[in-house]
Amino acid sequence: MWIFGFVSPNTPGRLSVKEVAELAGVTPRAVRHYHSIGLLPEPPRDASGYRRYGGKEVIDLVRVARLRALGMPLPQIAQRISAADSEDLSPADALDALAGELDAEINRLVATRDRLRELAASETFDQPVKALTQALQDQGVLGPADPMRSGES
């Protein structure tokens, strides 16, 4: 409920800076920093002057935190956020899009993890020359194994 330009502190669905920071996995200080540099607009304040965050603000902050975790610089994040704002998605659609982005990132990370485990368990990692020689022999690019080594004469 709005009271003279402020949000009532008891308005359902309105979170404090601490609560929204915990949801996004960042510190309240980071949230305030994003406001101070204009990356995220400040949400309405309650009658006590505290910022109160709703669904859209939470979605935007989670998106910023995710992009920061991927190492994206703040100026690039600002461009992506403004582009996302121009799409004018409903909160449910925005959350679904964010979940899809996270699914894609999880799939990429799982594939990378699996490949690293494959490499760690293979001879390729410990003995690359042996593995390359065998692969070339299997493809017929390299002749048969040295007859002296194999016991053939």
N, C-alpha and C positions, 0 to 999 in steps of 0.2 A: 504494500500500500504506500502511495506517495503522500508525504506530508510536507507541504511548502518546499518542494524541490528535493526532498530527502526521502530515502527509503526507510520505512519502519523497520526497526531491528528485529521484529518478530515475523517479518514477511517470510513465508515458506519458500524454500529454494534459494535463498540468498545466503552466501557463505562469506566468512571473514577471509582476510588475506592469508592468515595462517592455514585455514582449512583448504583454500584453493591451491595454495603452494604445496601442501601435502598430497593432494590429489594429482598434481602435475609432476611431483617428484623434484621440486625445486625449493629454494628457500624463500621466505617472505621478502628478504632483501632483493633477491633476483626479480621477483614480481614488481617491486617498487622501482627497480632499475629499468625494467622494460617500460614502465609508465613514464619515467623521467626522460627517457630518450625518444619517446613517442612511438615505440614499437607496438605497444598496446594502449588503447585509450583507457583512461581511468573510468571505472564504473561509478554508478551513483553512490552517494554516501548516505548513511542513516542519520537519524536525528542527533546522534552523538558525534558525528563527523567521521565515522569509520567507513572505509570502502566496503561495499557489499556486492558480491559477485553472483551472477546468474549463469544459466546454461551457456550462452554464447561466449561469455568471458572465459568460462572454464575450457570450452572447446579451443578457443584461440590460444590460451596459455598452454594447454597440452600440446597443441601443434608446434608452438614456439619451443617448448622444452624438448620435444622429439627431434626437431631439426637441429637444435643446439647439440643434443647428444650425438647426432650424426656428424658433428663438426662443421656445420654450415655457419658462415659468418653472419652476424646480425644484419648487415645491410641486405644480404640476399634473402634472409628470413623476412625482412620487412617487405620486399618485393613479392614474395610468395604469399604472405598474409594478405596484402592488398589485392592480389589477383584472386585469392580465395574469397575475399569479401565481395568482389564484383560478381561472383557466381550466384550470390544471393540464395544459398541453400537454407533449408529449414534446419533447425538444430538436430533433428533425427537424421536427416540426410548428411549433415556435416559429420556427425558422430559415425555414421556408417562409412563415409569416405575415409575418415581417420582410421577406423578399424581395418579397412581394406589396405591402406598404406602400411599399417603395422603388420598385417598378415604377409604382405609382400616382403617386408624387411625381415620378418621372422623366417620365411622360406629361404631367403638369400643367406641368412646367418646359419641356418641348419645345413644348407648345402655346403657352405664353407667349412663348417665344423666337421661334417662327414668326410669331406675331402682331406682335411688335415689329419683326421684319424686314420684314413686309408693310407696316406703317405707315411705316417708314423709306424704303421704296422707292416709296411711293405719293405722289400729289399731295395726298392728304388731309392729310398731315402738314405739308407746306409751304404749301398753299393751301386751308385748310379752307372758306373762303367759296365758292370756285369749285366745290369738290367737292359742297358742300351744295346750291348752286344747281342744278348739273347733276342731282343726285339728285332734287330736287324737280321739276325739269322732266321728268325721265324718268317720274316717278310721276303727272304731269299736275296736280300741285298748284299749280305756278307756270306762268303762261302761257308762250307761246313766247318765244324770245330777242328782245330789243329789235330791232325792224326797222331802226333807224338803224345799229346795230352790224353786223347781218348783211348790209347792203347792199340789203335789200328796202325798197320804199316803198309 
